[in-house]
């Protein structure tokens, strides 16, 4: 990995002007270990960020995070750091900023309905945080009026509307593909980007190392347990049941929690859809049902009375994070060790632990 | 061959083909289930046998709902087309289905727990269908032109559509998800325990239609002629809209909005039978409507492993070109 970075940097050196390349020559190794959709290359004077297209894994955009007034290397978009005001359109962005105690710099969100963070909600009520709406239909004037330095969006397949014009007036648009990461630690690692953007890289790196160690420790504990309970996940949407695909973020969590996920061997990093009949055939006797998207068995029966045919439903082994959905979406990406901890303690009750769950609750 | 004989042959064909399609529908699906499990599911049900559960709890209610929804919507389409003397009328065109959708949207996204239940959805759909049925009836008292009334129906549809869009944008994501799921339309949400009540309402609605067959036959000649023949046009209007509201509300509540069946099937029946007798047309609608929706649902199930198409989309895909064909044929 390191070797490739050096090769890549050598290429950058040749493509840059003499003056600019000087700073890149001194480049150190990449700082990303798990995330697949981002590269961060740290240097004395600047930090290079390469965003990769999650589909092709090719670099689609290059940013240079620069603290002073120097010019960005050729082919790089300059972001002057530390940023002081950010429009954060996804819950995970808010969660990561909250971990770095930086929610005070949030100036815009997509909708207050998706926010859990009390400080941001308070700021929203006071009119200090603006609700922007869906990322594909935000009025440009609203973005300009917010006087933010950076707009961070999820990039559901497209570049941000009016991106060039916004960059010309000093508002950088940066896609955050944390939601396309397939490893829980890869998702959490995006906190490093926030660190470099806001000048809190030390805190971000420290936090990530702590999460990484904790996650690995929990995984080891789970692997030592002899039981290997079976589980299925998701819920019926229309006529299709969407379950995490075998190479997805959730499937990795299930694997690390040492359980038998029924679709662990399926291909893909997103979700697989099955008919209700097929789900019942495959999972009628499966022990646990996770993430049904509701908070009570009554609600499940309201959606579909036929759910009562699952043994997991009959035996009260249905678990959901939806009791506080917004909190889960904000925190779970940056606290994968807590998600794993919940899974392990639900699936392996033989591990004695009296602690309450972080996100999950049993459906009653 | 005289038309009576020809009609009898068509009826015979439909009566034979419906059980065959129904059987094929029962056997279609991703999972191959042996015949013995089908048989046992109805004769000696074993609640521990997954195949038998699938047959009894999934496939049979789905089949029954296909027959009821296909037949019911086709009949309501015929009633509306006769009442408004317009081949392009139907519960979805006149805004009755849209009324159901609007009320379901309002209630599902209101956040009130009662309306997030099946019963709440059914009540909302019925109220919506009745309210908009009565509204179109009120307009029909004032507006004499059938084309104008049809236009009002279409406007009501657009009006409710706009409201539904607004409600969608301001509702919370969970309630929105519930509504979107409902709006996709599906035959598989019906449960075996709900079938008796659905069948009871369906039978009452259909039997009521046969009580007004003579009036329907007279209405084909126009309201004035019907009045001259002794038809109490005002009352018949109310009865027809009430039947339409009950059947449309019932089907929309359990299956979500299903487009085009009520519009396309009655026209196909009229083309096939070439008669003004509503006794024949009603039976034709029941048979062909059921067959049409079951065939659509078989396609939905066959394609399920590769692509999921909501039934509402498939009926439109098949129904829309058919309506265009009718319009072109009439122009020719």
Interface residues (C-beta under 8 A of the other chain):
Chain A: X113 X114 X237 X238 X239 X240 X273 X274 X275 X276 X277 X278 X280 X281 X284 X293 X299 X302 X303 X304 X305 X306 X309 X325
Chain B: X29 X30 X31 X50 X51 X53 X54 X57 X58 X59 X116 X117 X118 X172 X173 X174 X177 X178 X180 X181 X184 X186 X188 X189 X191 X193 X300 X301 X304 X305 X308 X310
